[in-house]
């Protein structure tokens, strides 16, 4: 009588190679070309290819790419210099493949709050950060400015405070507070047609990869449109009830400057967590106070109740400049949140 085989009788032949990968050799991608990531949208990356000299400009060929499987757990952000293979013609409907992120010179990060270990990568390879603040409507958020300064200095990025809406109120208070903070401040005035009233900001950004950060409503997108007229970034007003700006930019985008270099406009932020910055990094962002800490007792926390802390006497003597009291209070809030 013939035997009837059932499903449970099946015994697969063992794989002699076990579960090892089919090959240990990764492709070398010798034909890959360099590109600058200018925008990210739902798993698609807009990339400007390098020119014959290895540089990037606004007239370069633009391709759309997807990440290779080995990069699926890695954040790819505007400013990243990447390696691209596949169809790099840039024709509509074509997709290239992003296979490598080159070493980043700088990396700007922030967390949701000062205790959240999860970091969010914002941009890469930026060498200048424009911290945009309005004189009024909305009022300057000095806490956010200090946090952005700290993040920039910790990342090795040169900070620059850009003051908008000076036609509504002067920037005297902002200049006074940061007079001893070793950070440059420039005003950004606009003409009635939306163009820049002078070249102060454009001259500072020329030739750099720069990023603009700041609260919603301070004029980042308006400034971006003045610097890059073809950008056409959406702009909005300040909410009359909350005094806060409405989010108008939903994603970071890297735009070519006519003066050379690139400008990255980012969505407005409500907070700027610094969980990734240690206590020494926090103190480094307040250079007008650093010298006083050399006279503090070993292990001084520099908080208000720290025995023997020399910061209060230093500020009272005027050595931290006219904004010393406010800046010391800000530093101590950051140190307290750092634990």
Backbone bond lengths (Angstrom), bond angles and torsions (degrees), N, CA, C in turn:
res aa  C-N    CA-C-N  psi(-1)  N-CA   C-N-CA  omega(-1)  CA-C   N-CA-C  phi
1 X - - - 1.467 - - 1.524 109.41 -
2 X 1.303 117.47 130.45 1.462 121.36 -177.69 1.522 110.87 -66.95
3 X 1.332 115.02 140.11 1.470 119.82 179.82 1.529 110.02 -78.22
4 X 1.314 113.58 139.11 1.469 119.28 178.17 1.532 108.14 -99.82
5 X 1.341 116.39 119.47 1.468 121.01 -179.35 1.523 110.21 -89.48
6 X 1.333 115.33 136.03 1.457 122.21 177.98 1.532 109.96 -111.31
7 X 1.329 117.62 169.85 1.465 121.26 -177.39 1.509 112.05 -57.71
8 X 1.361 116.57 -39.15 1.456 118.32 -176.45 1.512 113.50 -70.90
9 X 1.345 116.34 -11.74 1.473 119.48 178.23 1.523 111.67 -79.33
10 X 1.325 116.82 -13.26 1.475 119.64 -176.63 1.526 110.57 -72.27
11 X 1.296 116.85 129.07 1.455 123.07 177.23 1.527 108.66 -126.28
12 X 1.349 117.09 107.72 1.472 118.52 -178.55 1.521 111.09 -66.28
13 X 1.304 116.34 147.06 1.462 121.33 177.58 1.519 109.18 -72.62
14 X 1.328 118.98 127.13 1.473 120.14 -179.44 1.531 111.92 -60.84
15 X 1.315 113.89 143.67 1.473 119.94 177.35 1.523 108.53 -80.94
16 X 1.315 116.58 118.44 1.467 120.10 -178.29 1.525 112.12 -61.15
17 X 1.302 116.59 -27.07 1.472 120.63 -178.05 1.527 112.26 -88.82
18 X 1.332 117.33 -1.09 1.460 119.79 -179.52 1.526 111.04 66.85
19 X 1.337 115.85 -142.41 1.463 120.63 -178.39 1.523 111.62 -104.40
20 X 1.334 116.17 20.32 1.460 118.77 -179.49 1.525 111.02 -65.45
21 X 1.308 117.59 149.77 1.473 119.24 177.63 1.514 110.66 -62.41
22 X 1.311 115.32 156.01 1.459 120.17 -177.59 1.517 112.58 -61.12
23 X 1.337 116.47 -30.20 1.456 119.48 178.56 1.516 109.63 -150.58
24 X 1.312 115.78 149.15 1.460 120.72 176.44 1.517 111.32 -93.11
25 X 1.293 116.01 -4.93 1.462 120.69 -174.24 1.520 110.41 -97.59
26 X 1.321 115.68 117.96 1.451 120.74 175.38 1.530 109.22 -84.58
27 X 1.336 117.24 147.13 1.477 118.31 177.61 1.522 110.68 -62.55
28 X 1.315 116.32 142.37 1.468 121.15 -176.75 1.519 112.21 -81.36
29 X 1.321 117.77 -20.56 1.470 122.83 -179.75 1.539 110.83 52.64
30 X 1.321 116.03 48.07 1.465 119.91 -178.50 1.520 112.02 -63.55
31 X 1.329 117.28 -22.53 1.463 120.13 -178.75 1.529 112.62 -90.22
32 X 1.330 117.61 3.56 1.464 120.68 -177.59 1.519 111.02 -64.59
33 X 1.314 115.98 147.67 1.464 121.78 178.82 1.524 108.80 -116.75
34 X 1.330 116.21 155.51 1.462 121.60 -179.29 1.524 110.84 -82.27
35 X 1.317 114.88 148.17 1.466 120.09 177.28 1.517 110.90 -150.41
36 X 1.321 115.91 156.07 1.460 123.57 177.40 1.523 108.86 -107.05
37 X 1.332 117.28 122.16 1.464 121.04 178.61 1.522 108.55 -73.87
38 X 1.325 116.14 123.25 1.465 120.42 -178.78 1.516 113.22 -110.76
39 X 1.319 118.62 -18.23 1.466 120.77 178.99 1.518 109.68 -160.93
40 X 1.332 115.38 152.05 1.455 122.68 179.13 1.524 107.59 -129.25
41 X 1.333 115.81 129.90 1.468 119.28 -178.72 1.523 109.61 -147.34
42 X 1.333 116.31 103.48 1.463 123.52 173.22 1.533 112.53 50.35
43 X 1.306 115.59 53.42 1.456 119.89 175.76 1.511 115.16 82.52
44 X 1.319 116.53 2.88 1.462 120.78 175.73 1.527 107.97 -112.70
45 X 1.316 115.96 142.06 1.463 121.40 -175.73 1.521 109.62 -123.34
46 X 1.339 114.87 125.56 1.455 119.61 174.85 1.514 107.48 -88.59
47 X 1.329 116.10 126.02 1.461 121.57 -172.07 1.524 109.75 -131.41
48 X 1.330 116.05 129.11 1.465 121.52 174.44 1.519 107.54 -94.72
49 X 1.333 116.60 124.38 1.454 120.59 -177.59 1.525 111.33 -76.85
50 X 1.323 115.40 150.19 1.465 121.25 179.88 1.527 110.39 -68.55
51 X 1.343 115.27 149.94 1.459 119.40 176.45 1.521 109.99 -84.16
52 X 1.328 116.76 -174.68 1.464 120.99 -176.09 1.520 112.87 -61.55
53 X 1.335 116.92 -25.26 1.461 121.05 -179.93 1.532 112.71 -92.28
54 X 1.337 116.35 2.82 1.456 119.99 179.84 1.514 114.39 84.75
55 X 1.335 117.39 6.32 1.464 120.79 179.36 1.520 111.26 -97.70
56 X 1.322 115.42 177.92 1.461 121.24 -178.66 1.525 109.04 -129.58
57 X 1.319 115.94 133.06 1.456 119.57 176.30 1.525 109.37 -141.02
58 X 1.309 115.03 168.58 1.455 120.09 -175.29 1.509 114.73 -66.12
59 X 1.336 117.82 -14.89 1.459 120.75 -179.86 1.522 112.45 -94.87
60 X 1.339 117.32 3.00 1.454 120.36 -178.46 1.520 112.20 -69.90
61 X 1.333 115.26 160.78 1.451 119.97 179.47 1.525 109.68 -68.90
62 X 1.335 116.22 136.18 1.454 122.00 -178.65 1.522 110.22 -110.18
63 X 1.324 116.53 132.63 1.455 121.33 178.65 1.526 109.06 -125.27
64 X 1.308 115.48 160.98 1.466 121.96 172.66 1.511 107.47 -106.98
65 X 1.333 116.25 133.90 1.459 120.10 -175.29 1.522 110.66 -134.08
66 X 1.327 114.74 159.62 1.458 122.57 171.23 1.516 107.98 -119.64
67 X 1.324 116.29 158.91 1.462 120.53 -179.65 1.522 111.38 -77.00
68 X 1.337 115.80 143.95 1.454 120.46 169.62 1.526 108.41 -71.30
69 X 1.327 117.09 160.90 1.462 121.43 -174.95 1.522 112.68 -60.22
70 X 1.326 118.13 -30.99 1.466 120.05 -178.14 1.531 113.03 -72.81
71 X 1.341 117.42 -7.65 1.468 120.99 -179.27 1.533 112.51 -112.68
72 X 1.321 117.25 10.23 1.460 119.42 -174.01 1.522 113.40 -67.98
73 X 1.305 117.22 -20.57 1.462 120.23 178.73 1.531 112.16 -100.32
74 X 1.317 116.83 7.78 1.458 121.85 -176.91 1.524 109.14 -110.38
75 X 1.334 116.24 133.79 1.459 120.11 177.73 1.529 109.80 -74.51
76 X 1.314 116.28 127.79 1.462 122.56 174.16 1.523 106.50 -111.29
77 X 1.331 117.07 124.60 1.464 121.33 -170.61 1.527 110.48 -130.56
78 X 1.343 116.99 161.57 1.463 119.52 174.51 1.528 111.15 -54.45
79 X 1.315 115.53 137.73 1.457 121.36 -176.92 1.508 113.42 99.53
80 X 1.333 117.52 -16.42 1.463 120.44 178.29 1.527 110.21 -66.75
81 X 1.322 115.78 137.53 1.465 121.87 170.47 1.519 106.40 -97.39
82 X 1.327 116.62 120.35 1.457 121.10 -172.17 1.525 110.80 -124.27
83 X 1.331 114.48 169.70 1.468 121.79 175.78 1.519 107.56 -111.46
84 X 1.335 115.40 133.64 1.457 122.82 -172.10 1.528 110.10 -122.55
85 X 1.338 116.21 138.15 1.466 121.30 173.00 1.526 108.56 -128.57
86 X 1.321 116.06 175.07 1.462 120.40 177.84 1.510 111.93 90.23
87 X 1.305 116.13 -147.42 1.463 122.29 -177.52 1.528 109.86 -78.48
88 X 1.310 115.98 104.37 1.469 121.18 -179.59 1.529 111.50 -108.49
89 X 1.329 116.46 23.45 1.465 119.66 179.53 1.519 111.30 -72.90
90 X 1.330 116.77 -26.81 1.457 120.24 -176.98 1.513 113.91 80.43
91 X 1.339 117.34 6.47 1.467 120.00 179.79 1.525 110.37 -66.35
92 X 1.316 116.08 150.30 1.455 121.18 -178.98 1.519 110.45 -58.60
93 X 1.323 115.33 134.35 1.454 120.24 178.56 1.508 114.94 88.68
94 X 1.340 118.16 -3.92 1.463 120.63 -179.01 1.529 109.76 -96.23
95 X 1.332 115.57 153.13 1.451 122.22 178.51 1.524 110.07 -130.91
96 X 1.323 115.37 130.01 1.455 120.74 171.53 1.534 107.79 -94.73
97 X 1.326 116.17 176.26 1.467 120.36 -179.86 1.511 109.73 -124.54
98 X 1.328 115.05 128.10 1.458 122.26 -179.66 1.527 107.55 -89.60
99 X 1.337 116.96 114.88 1.460 120.29 -171.66 1.525 114.18 -110.91
100 X 1.337 117.63 -12.93 1.469 118.95 -177.14 1.525 110.15 -156.90
101 X 1.322 115.81 142.77 1.458 122.52 170.43 1.518 106.96 -106.26
102 X 1.312 117.81 121.12 1.459 120.24 -179.18 1.531 109.70 -72.56
103 X 1.307 116.05 165.13 1.459 120.79 -177.63 1.528 110.59 -57.71
104 X 1.325 114.61 131.94 1.462 120.03 -177.39 1.524 110.36 -87.20
105 X 1.335 116.57 134.01 1.466 120.67 176.40 1.519 110.61 -73.81
106 X 1.310 116.87 -41.91 1.464 122.54 177.29 1.518 108.30 -140.59
107 X 1.322 116.07 158.18 1.461 121.32 179.40 1.524 108.11 -145.32
108 X 1.326 116.86 113.93 1.458 121.82 179.73 1.526 108.97 -90.17
109 X 1.336 115.69 124.83 1.460 121.48 -177.27 1.525 110.45 -129.28
110 X 1.307 115.10 159.75 1.461 121.23 169.84 1.516 108.11 -153.07
111 X 1.330 116.28 159.59 1.460 121.68 176.57 1.523 108.29 -118.04
112 X 1.338 116.01 169.09 1.466 119.62 -178.59 1.522 110.74 -63.70
113 X 1.337 116.97 -39.17 1.458 121.55 174.97 1.522 108.08 -152.16
114 X 1.322 116.84 -177.74 1.462 120.23 -172.98 1.522 113.87 -75.29
115 X 1.326 118.02 -7.49 1.463 120.27 179.00 1.520 112.59 -112.99
116 X 1.311 117.25 -4.18 1.468 121.40 -178.04 1.523 109.55 -81.90
117 X 1.337 118.56 116.39 1.464 119.74 -178.79 1.526 114.20 -72.79
118 X 1.333 116.57 -11.77 1.460 119.93 -179.04 1.521 110.03 -79.59
119 X 1.321 115.82 119.37 1.460 120.68 -179.39 1.519 111.02 -97.44
120 X 1.293 115.41 145.80 1.459 120.96 174.52 1.522 108.01 -112.70
121 X 1.323 116.22 121.58 1.459 121.13 176.86 1.525 108.21 -80.31
122 X 1.326 117.00 127.50 1.461 120.86 -175.88 1.523 110.94 -97.50
123 X 1.328 117.13 -57.76 1.463 122.40 -179.18 1.525 108.98 -147.55
124 X 1.321 116.13 163.51 1.462 121.49 -179.99 1.521 110.47 -128.67
125 X 1.330 115.02 156.90 1.471 123.51 173.63 1.521 113.93 60.70
126 X 1.318 116.49 24.18 1.467 121.01 176.95 1.525 108.85 -84.49
127 X 1.329 117.49 139.29 1.466 119.34 177.49 1.522 112.75 -113.92
128 X 1.343 117.85 -3.31 1.456 120.76 177.66 1.524 109.44 -146.11
129 X 1.343 116.78 131.47 1.466 121.38 176.89 1.523 109.56 -112.91
130 X 1.329 116.13 121.11 1.450 121.14 173.92 1.518 109.09 -92.12
131 X 1.333 116.74 109.23 1.462 121.50 178.11 1.523 106.74 -89.56
132 X 1.320 116.50 107.60 1.459 121.78 -171.80 1.529 109.74 -92.60
133 X 1.324 116.18 127.87 1.462 121.77 176.82 1.518 109.14 -139.45
134 X 1.317 116.03 145.05 1.463 120.91 176.24 1.526 109.03 -94.50
135 X 1.325 116.35 155.81 1.462 119.75 175.32 1.531 110.56 -73.09
136 X 1.326 116.24 -37.21 1.469 122.96 176.77 1.528 107.97 -148.94
137 X 1.352 114.96 165.42 1.463 120.95 171.27 1.527 113.09 54.23
138 X 1.343 119.20 61.39 1.469 128.97 5.65 1.538 112.19 -89.69
139 X 1.331 115.00 162.91 1.455 121.13 177.17 1.536 109.95 -64.32
140 X 1.320 118.02 152.78 1.469 120.23 178.57 1.532 111.63 -58.10
141 X 1.304 116.29 135.10 1.465 121.56 174.64 1.532 107.02 -100.48
142 X 1.321 116.09 91.54 1.456 119.75 -175.44 1.530 112.04 -65.04
143 X 1.323 116.16 -30.11 1.458 118.71 177.24 1.516 111.31 -62.69
144 X 1.336 117.14 -44.47 1.456 120.56 179.20 1.522 110.90 -67.19
145 X 1.331 116.84 -40.31 1.466 119.79 178.87 1.529 110.14 -59.99
146 X 1.344 117.32 -46.07 1.460 120.40 179.33 1.528 111.29 -62.51
147 X 1.309 116.95 -37.82 1.461 120.26 178.96 1.532 111.12 -67.48
148 X 1.323 116.63 -43.08 1.463 119.93 178.19 1.526 110.74 -64.51
149 X 1.331 116.70 -40.39 1.466 120.33 175.26 1.521 110.72 -57.99
150 X 1.327 116.34 -44.48 1.459 121.29 -179.16 1.521 111.20 -62.96
151 X 1.332 116.70 -45.64 1.465 120.61 179.64 1.518 111.35 -62.20
152 X 1.337 116.42 -39.94 1.464 120.38 -179.93 1.528 110.94 -65.26
153 X 1.313 116.45 -49.71 1.467 120.59 -177.41 1.528 110.52 -63.97
154 X 1.338 117.13 -39.68 1.460 120.37 178.36 1.528 111.49 -63.45
155 X 1.344 116.76 -32.23 1.466 121.42 -178.97 1.523 113.16 -87.04
156 X 1.329 117.11 -3.19 1.458 119.46 -178.00 1.512 113.28 79.16
157 X 1.327 116.69 23.98 1.462 122.67 -179.62 1.525 109.00 -104.10
158 X 1.322 117.73 136.80 1.460 121.91 178.91 1.527 110.12 -75.80
159 X 1.343 118.76 121.86 1.458 120.19 179.50 1.525 112.27 -86.64
160 X 1.311 115.93 151.57 1.457 123.42 176.65 1.526 107.38 -144.57
161 X 1.321 117.48 123.53 1.458 120.64 177.53 1.527 108.84 -88.20
162 X 1.327 116.06 122.29 1.469 122.30 180.00 1.523 107.82 -110.18
163 X 1.315 116.62 119.08 1.462 121.95 -175.65 1.527 109.85 -101.51
164 X 1.330 116.00 125.87 1.460 121.80 178.96 1.530 110.62 -110.59
165 X 1.316 115.74 171.53 1.474 124.57 177.50 1.537 111.95 59.16
166 X 1.326 115.99 34.80 1.463 119.41 176.78 1.515 112.23 -71.28
167 X 1.335 116.81 -10.23 1.466 119.47 174.33 1.530 111.08 -75.23
168 X 1.339 116.85 -17.72 1.459 121.08 179.56 1.526 112.23 -94.16
169 X 1.324 116.49 -30.88 1.472 121.68 179.63 1.524 108.13 -161.25
170 X 1.330 118.06 147.12 1.466 120.62 179.91 1.524 111.66 -70.72
171 X 1.328 115.20 162.13 1.464 121.38 -178.55 1.527 111.86 -94.47
172 X 1.334 117.78 20.94 1.469 121.27 -174.00 1.530 112.56 -59.14
173 X 1.340 117.73 -45.04 1.460 120.32 -177.60 1.529 111.47 -64.41
174 X 1.316 116.67 -39.12 1.465 120.56 178.93 1.522 109.96 -65.75
175 X 1.338 116.27 -45.30 1.462 120.43 179.59 1.524 111.06 -62.35
176 X 1.331 116.41 -38.95 1.460 120.34 -179.50 1.524 111.11 -65.37
177 X 1.321 117.10 -44.92 1.457 120.32 -175.91 1.520 112.49 -63.72
178 X 1.319 117.02 -36.10 1.467 120.24 -175.54 1.534 112.71 -105.74
179 X 1.333 116.94 18.25 1.467 120.33 -175.25 1.528 112.96 -62.68
180 X 1.332 117.93 -27.89 1.464 121.01 -178.86 1.526 112.13 -110.76
181 X 1.320 117.36 11.39 1.463 121.37 -173.18 1.524 114.06 -90.06
182 X 1.320 117.64 2.49 1.465 122.72 177.76 1.530 112.18 57.99
183 X 1.328 115.75 40.26 1.459 121.31 175.34 1.517 108.21 -129.02
184 X 1.315 116.40 136.22 1.464 120.95 179.91 1.525 110.42 -76.66
185 X 1.330 115.62 146.65 1.462 122.35 179.04 1.523 107.99 -127.99
186 X 1.331 116.29 129.71 1.464 120.70 176.03 1.519 108.79 -129.59
187 X 1.314 115.98 148.21 1.465 121.09 177.56 1.516 109.46 -99.10
188 X 1.326 114.82 146.14 1.456 120.57 -179.31 1.521 108.93 -120.35
189 X 1.333 116.12 97.76 1.456 120.74 177.29 1.515 110.92 -94.57
190 X 1.323 116.78 148.29 1.457 121.72 -179.50 1.525 110.74 -120.78
191 X 1.320 115.95 145.64 1.458 121.05 172.85 1.524 109.44 -82.00
192 X 1.304 116.63 172.68 1.465 120.93 -178.19 1.526 112.33 -62.86
193 X 1.352 117.53 -25.25 1.463 120.24 179.77 1.530 112.44 -87.77
194 X 1.342 117.89 4.55 1.456 121.54 177.67 1.510 114.93 90.56
195 X 1.333 117.87 -3.03 1.464 120.68 178.65 1.526 109.95 -83.00
196 X 1.321 116.19 162.56 1.455 121.29 -179.40 1.521 111.10 -69.82
197 X 1.329 116.24 137.64 1.464 120.57 -179.63 1.522 111.70 -73.83
198 X 1.345 117.03 -24.41 1.463 120.78 177.02 1.516 108.13 -150.40
199 X 1.328 116.21 178.92 1.462 120.97 -174.44 1.524 113.45 -100.72
200 X 1.334 117.97 13.34 1.461 120.29 -173.99 1.525 112.53 -58.59
201 X 1.332 117.41 -49.63 1.463 120.51 -178.78 1.523 110.75 -70.48
202 X 1.335 116.65 -46.38 1.466 120.52 -178.66 1.521 111.30 -58.61
203 X 1.321 116.61 -39.68 1.468 119.86 -179.87 1.529 111.29 -65.52
204 X 1.330 117.28 -36.90 1.462 120.35 -179.14 1.521 112.16 -70.76
205 X 1.332 116.67 -32.95 1.461 120.43 -177.20 1.528 113.01 -86.49
206 X 1.316 117.49 -16.85 1.467 121.83 -174.77 1.528 111.20 -57.36
207 X 1.334 115.27 131.14 1.455 120.98 175.88 1.513 115.21 81.29
208 X 1.326 118.04 0.09 1.469 122.00 -178.15 1.528 110.62 -111.11
209 X 1.341 115.42 160.50 1.453 120.45 162.01 1.521 105.15 -95.12
210 X 1.317 116.41 112.78 1.463 121.74 -172.52 1.522 109.71 -120.00
211 X 1.337 115.39 156.31 1.453 121.17 175.55 1.521 108.69 -129.37
212 X 1.329 116.27 141.04 1.457 122.09 175.79 1.527 108.99 -104.15
213 X 1.328 117.14 130.45 1.460 121.60 176.34 1.526 108.56 -131.63
214 X 1.318 116.25 156.97 1.453 120.51 179.03 1.512 111.30 157.97
215 X 1.322 116.02 169.28 1.462 121.52 177.38 1.525 110.89 -62.11
216 X 1.320 116.16 156.44 1.463 120.59 170.84 1.525 108.93 -63.65
217 X 1.315 116.00 141.73 1.452 120.76 176.40 1.508 115.65 92.59
218 X 1.355 117.96 -5.69 1.463 119.26 -177.86 1.524 112.30 -83.30
219 X 1.326 117.29 -11.04 1.459 120.28 176.28 1.509 115.10 106.55
220 X 1.336 118.41 22.06 1.462 120.09 179.95 1.525 111.86 -62.76
221 X 1.326 115.38 -49.70 1.464 118.28 -177.79 1.523 111.80 -68.33
222 X 1.329 116.95 -35.06 1.466 120.21 175.60 1.528 109.73 -62.86
223 X 1.325 116.69 -42.45 1.458 121.05 177.66 1.520 110.44 -64.54
224 X 1.335 116.77 -41.46 1.459 120.52 178.58 1.518 110.93 -60.33
225 X 1.330 117.47 -43.55 1.465 120.91 179.48 1.525 111.71 -63.85
226 X 1.347 116.58 -32.42 1.467 119.99 178.33 1.524 110.72 -72.40
227 X 1.330 116.57 -36.42 1.471 120.65 -179.13 1.521 111.75 -79.02
228 X 1.347 115.94 -34.37 1.467 121.89 -179.49 1.523 107.49 -129.79
229 X 1.326 118.56 84.19 1.469 121.52 -173.96 1.528 114.06 -54.12
230 X 1.336 117.23 -29.27 1.464 119.69 -178.61 1.519 112.70 -79.05
231 X 1.341 117.68 -4.60 1.460 120.62 -174.61 1.513 112.01 -67.62
232 X 1.340 117.34 -42.97 1.458 122.81 179.61 1.519 111.52 54.71
233 X 1.341 116.44 46.56 1.458 120.90 177.20 1.524 109.79 -73.86
234 X 1.313 116.79 139.53 1.464 120.97 -179.79 1.519 109.90 -66.42
235 X 1.337 116.32 141.10 1.455 121.53 178.13 1.517 109.40 -122.51
236 X 1.325 115.84 159.18 1.462 119.30 -178.25 1.510 111.70 -147.61
237 X 1.324 116.13 179.80 1.456 122.90 -177.67 1.525 110.55 -106.72
238 X 1.319 114.63 173.59 1.451 121.26 176.36 1.525 109.21 -89.87
239 X 1.337 116.49 136.95 1.452 121.50 179.18 1.528 110.04 -65.00
240 X 1.322 117.09 126.19 1.470 121.20 -177.21 1.525 112.39 -66.48
241 X 1.326 117.50 -25.40 1.461 121.22 -176.72 1.516 111.36 -84.39
242 X 1.349 116.77 -50.48 1.467 120.71 -174.93 1.513 113.11 -89.76
243 X 1.338 117.12 -20.82 1.458 119.72 -175.46 1.509 112.77 76.48
244 X 1.325 116.48 9.90 1.460 120.99 -179.60 1.511 110.05 -105.84
245 X 1.333 114.64 155.25 1.445 119.12 178.43 1.515 111.58 -78.03
246 X 1.323 115.65 152.57 1.458 120.73 174.82 1.520 108.53 -87.97
247 X 1.348 116.09 139.97 1.464 119.95 178.37 1.525 109.39 -65.75
248 X 1.314 116.86 125.09 1.457 120.64 178.44 1.524 111.11 -115.72
249 X 1.340 118.04 -37.21 1.458 121.75 175.79 1.517 108.18 -93.09
250 X 1.328 117.41 127.41 1.459 120.86 -176.19 1.512 112.99 -99.88
251 X 1.314 118.44 -10.56 1.458 120.95 -179.44 1.515 109.83 -153.49
252 X 1.328 114.75 157.58 1.459 119.95 177.39 1.522 109.45 -76.75
253 X 1.319 116.60 140.74 1.457 120.93 178.39 1.517 108.96 -141.05
254 X 1.326 115.99 140.45 1.459 123.43 -177.51 1.530 108.77 -102.70
255 X 1.326 115.97 122.53 1.463 121.69 -172.64 1.523 111.01 -122.71
256 X 1.338 118.13 142.20 1.465 120.66 -179.88 1.526 112.08 -77.51
257 X 1.325 116.49 135.62 1.458 122.17 176.89 1.528 109.45 -91.19
258 X 1.319 116.15 141.75 1.462 119.76 179.25 1.525 111.04 -67.29
259 X 1.329 116.75 -21.89 1.462 121.56 179.42 1.521 112.27 -88.18
260 X 1.328 116.58 4.30 1.457 121.15 -177.27 1.517 110.70 96.91
261 X 1.341 116.28 144.30 1.451 120.49 -177.31 1.519 111.40 95.43
262 X 1.322 114.53 -175.10 1.463 121.04 -176.81 1.520 109.95 -134.25
263 X 1.318 116.11 150.79 1.456 122.46 179.21 1.517 108.80 -124.74
264 X 1.347 116.43 126.80 1.455 121.40 178.15 1.522 108.67 -106.89
265 X 1.321 116.20 116.56 1.462 121.67 175.90 1.521 107.39 -95.19
266 X 1.328 117.30 132.57 1.458 121.70 -177.67 1.527 110.27 -115.46
267 X 1.328 117.92 157.29 1.468 119.78 175.25 1.521 110.86 -62.31
268 X 1.326 117.19 150.95 1.456 120.77 177.38 1.524 111.31 -61.29
269 X 1.323 117.08 145.20 1.457 121.36 -177.76 1.522 110.52 -114.36
270 X 1.320 116.10 147.51 1.461 122.29 174.52 1.532 110.42 -91.65
271 X 1.341 115.80 -31.22 1.461 120.39 -177.27 1.516 109.29 -146.73
272 X 1.324 115.00 163.58 1.467 120.28 -179.68 1.525 107.02 -140.92
273 X 1.350 116.11 87.57 1.458 120.97 -178.54 1.515 111.91 -68.34
274 X 1.337 115.76 145.10 1.468 121.51 -176.51 1.521 111.39 -124.37
275 X 1.342 116.71 37.83 1.459 120.01 -178.85 1.531 112.00 -61.98
276 X 1.328 117.90 -24.05 1.462 121.37 -177.37 1.525 112.99 -84.56
277 X 1.337 118.44 -5.42 1.466 121.97 -176.63 1.530 108.90 -102.16
278 X 1.338 117.29 126.84 1.459 120.00 179.34 1.536 110.59 -81.55
279 X 1.325 116.84 177.54 1.463 121.33 -173.88 1.528 111.61 -63.93
280 X 1.313 117.62 -37.96 1.470 120.15 177.51 1.520 110.42 -64.53
281 X 1.340 116.36 -37.79 1.456 120.25 178.05 1.511 112.27 -65.98
282 X 1.332 116.73 -36.32 1.469 120.44 176.68 1.524 110.42 -63.79
283 X 1.329 116.50 -45.62 1.460 121.04 -177.89 1.528 111.37 -64.83
284 X 1.346 117.08 -34.50 1.467 120.78 -178.30 1.519 112.33 -62.69
285 X 1.328 117.20 -22.19 1.463 120.61 -179.50 1.522 112.55 -82.56
286 X 1.330 117.05 0.05 1.465 122.39 178.29 1.535 108.28 -124.50
287 X 1.329 116.86 68.53 1.474 120.82 -172.73 1.516 113.94 -61.04
288 X 1.341 117.96 -26.70 1.452 120.35 -179.73 1.526 112.16 -71.58
289 X 1.341 117.15 -10.44 1.465 121.70 -179.48 1.523 113.09 -110.48
290 X 1.322 117.13 -13.04 1.467 120.76 -173.34 1.521 112.25 -60.58
291 X 1.330 118.19 -45.44 1.464 120.89 -175.48 1.528 111.69 -58.89
292 X 1.333 117.42 -36.19 1.461 120.58 -179.16 1.522 111.64 -63.51
293 X 1.341 117.54 -31.06 1.465 120.33 -176.12 1.528 112.05 -69.18
294 X 1.323 117.57 -17.22 1.474 119.49 178.44 1.525 110.99 -69.85
295 X 1.334 117.09 -18.16 1.461 121.20 179.39 1.529 111.73 -97.45
296 X 1.342 116.95 -1.27 1.458 120.37 179.91 1.531 110.51 -77.64
297 X 1.342 117.92 156.80 1.467 121.11 175.78 1.524 110.83 -61.45
298 X 1.323 116.44 153.57 1.462 121.19 177.85 1.534 109.80 -57.98
299 X 1.313 116.22 133.73 1.461 121.42 179.27 1.513 114.32 78.32
300 X 1.320 117.87 13.61 1.471 121.18 -179.42 1.530 110.13 -62.29
301 X 1.320 115.55 134.50 1.471 120.16 178.47 1.518 112.21 -82.96
302 X 1.336 117.27 -15.04 1.469 124.35 -178.69 1.522 113.00 66.09
303 X 1.326 117.36 13.67 1.456 120.34 175.30 1.527 110.09 -81.13
304 X 1.320 116.94 169.91 1.466 120.99 -173.47 1.523 112.38 -61.52
305 X 1.337 118.14 -31.15 1.470 120.78 -177.47 1.534 112.43 -98.52
306 X 1.347 117.28 11.30 1.466 120.13 -178.66 1.527 109.87 -72.11
307 X 1.331 119.14 121.56 1.471 121.01 -178.93 1.528 111.82 -64.98
308 X 1.321 116.05 129.57 1.453 120.94 176.32 1.521 115.14 80.44
309 X 1.334 118.04 3.75 1.473 119.68 -179.43 1.531 109.55 -64.58
310 X 1.331 116.27 134.20 1.454 121.85 -174.49 1.529 113.65 -94.71
311 X 1.324 116.98 -0.67 1.459 119.37 -174.76 1.531 113.23 -65.00
312 X 1.317 117.86 -40.99 1.464 120.09 -178.54 1.528 111.61 -62.13
313 X 1.334 116.77 -46.22 1.463 120.78 179.83 1.527 110.41 -63.74
314 X 1.322 116.64 -36.76 1.472 122.05 179.79 1.532 109.99 -62.87
315 X 1.315 116.15 -45.48 1.471 120.95 -179.64 1.522 110.61 -68.39
316 X 1.331 117.42 -43.37 1.463 121.16 -179.47 1.522 112.21 -61.98
317 X 1.320 117.38 -28.70 1.470 121.39 179.32 1.527 112.07 -78.03
318 X 1.331 117.11 -7.60 1.462 121.25 179.90 1.509 114.45 86.23
319 X 1.338 117.64 4.82 1.466 120.03 -176.92 1.528 112.96 -72.65
320 X 1.326 117.72 -13.87 1.466 120.78 178.44 1.521 111.79 -99.03
321 X 1.340 116.96 10.04 1.452 120.58 178.07 1.518 112.55 82.83
322 X 1.316 117.24 174.81 1.473 121.55 -176.59 1.521 113.82 -65.07
323 X 1.316 117.84 -20.25 1.468 120.03 179.00 1.516 112.47 -98.00
324 X 1.328 117.35 13.10 1.454 121.48 -173.46 1.517 114.53 -59.66
325 X 1.339 117.63 -43.06 1.463 120.62 -178.14 1.519 110.79 -61.07
326 X 1.332 116.63 -48.17 1.461 121.24 -179.03 1.518 111.70 -64.91
327 X 1.317 115.97 -40.82 1.462 119.60 -179.51 1.528 111.27 -68.00
328 X 1.319 118.11 -38.33 1.459 120.88 177.81 1.529 110.58 -64.09
329 X 1.317 116.89 -41.63 1.460 120.07 177.42 1.530 110.79 -60.70
330 X 1.316 115.67 -40.16 1.465 119.91 179.79 1.525 110.71 -66.13
331 X 1.324 117.17 -44.46 1.459 120.54 178.68 1.526 110.51 -59.28
332 X 1.314 117.28 -44.32 1.462 120.54 -177.57 1.532 111.58 -66.32
333 X 1.325 117.82 -32.81 1.469 119.34 174.67 1.533 110.82 -64.50
334 X 1.322 116.01 -41.87 1.465 119.60 178.75 1.523 111.03 -65.24
335 X 1.328 116.85 -44.16 1.459 120.76 179.79 1.525 111.25 -63.59
336 X 1.333 117.59 -39.43 1.463 120.91 178.80 1.521 111.18 -65.23
337 X 1.325 117.29 -39.41 1.460 120.68 178.52 1.513 112.26 -69.82
338 X 1.362 115.81 -26.74 1.458 119.74 -179.57 1.523 111.72 -73.80
339 X 1.347 116.58 -14.42 1.458 120.91 179.13 1.513 113.58 81.54
